[in-house]
């Protein structure tokens, strides 16, 4: 639980710092013999500050609960 909590804290911080998540998708449009045509499309979506904050709060809670169980 403690490890998952740390991961959530890091993801929450990254959500606050960067604000958007973007990725590139390469799609093969046509393949005619030796000729290939590919299309790259970049997609992105915003990360809401509330979601980043919720991830951080949940991560902190998991770390605290994990630390209490070790005692």
matplotlib code that plots the C-alpha trace (Angstrom):
import matplotlib.pyplot as plt

x = [0.0, 2.8, 4.4, 1.1, 0.7, 4.1, 3.2, 0.0, 1.8, 4.3, 1.6, -0.3, 2.8, 3.4, -0.2, 0.3, 3.6, 2.7, -1.0, -1.5, -0.7, 0.2, 1.1, 1.8, 0.0, 1.5, -1.0, -0.2, -2.6, -1.5, 0.9, 1.3, 4.3, 7.4, 5.6, 4.3, 2.3, 2.1, 0.2, 1.4, -1.3, -0.5, -3.3, -3.4, -5.8, -5.7, -5.3, -7.6, -6.0, -8.7, -7.8, -4.1, -4.9, -7.1, -4.3, -1.9, -4.4, -5.1, -1.4, -0.6, -3.5, -2.1, 1.4, 0.1, -2.0, 0.9, 3.2, 0.7, 0.3, 4.1, 4.2]
y = [0.0, 2.3, 1.9, 2.6, 5.7, 7.0, 6.4, 8.4, 11.3, 11.4, 11.3, 14.1, 16.2, 15.6, 16.5, 19.9, 20.6, 19.6, 20.1, 18.0, 14.5, 14.1, 11.1, 10.4, 7.7, 6.4, 4.8, 3.0, 4.5, 2.6, -0.2, -0.6, -2.8, -1.0, 2.3, 2.8, 5.9, 6.6, 9.2, 10.6, 12.1, 13.8, 13.7, 15.5, 15.9, 18.3, 17.0, 18.8, 20.3, 18.7, 15.2, 15.9, 17.0, 14.0, 11.7, 13.4, 13.3, 9.6, 8.8, 10.6, 8.7, 5.3, 6.1, 7.1, 3.9, 1.8, 3.4, 2.8, -0.9, -1.4, -0.2]
z = [0.0, 0.8, -2.7, -4.4, -2.2, -3.3, -6.9, -6.5, -4.8, -7.7, -10.3, -8.5, -8.5, -12.2, -12.9, -11.1, -12.8, -16.4, -16.6, -19.7, -20.9, -24.5, -26.7, -30.3, -32.2, -35.5, -37.9, -41.2, -43.8, -46.9, -47.7, -51.5, -52.3, -51.3, -50.5, -47.0, -45.9, -42.2, -40.3, -36.9, -34.7, -31.4, -28.9, -25.5, -22.7, -19.7, -16.2, -13.8, -10.8, -8.6, -10.0, -9.3, -5.8, -5.2, -6.3, -3.9, -0.9, -1.6, -1.9, 1.4, 3.1, 1.8, 3.0, 6.4, 6.7, 5.5, 8.1, 10.9, 10.0, 10.2, 13.8]

ax = plt.figure().add_subplot(projection="3d")
ax.plot(x, y, z, "-o")
ax.set_aspect("equal")
plt.show()
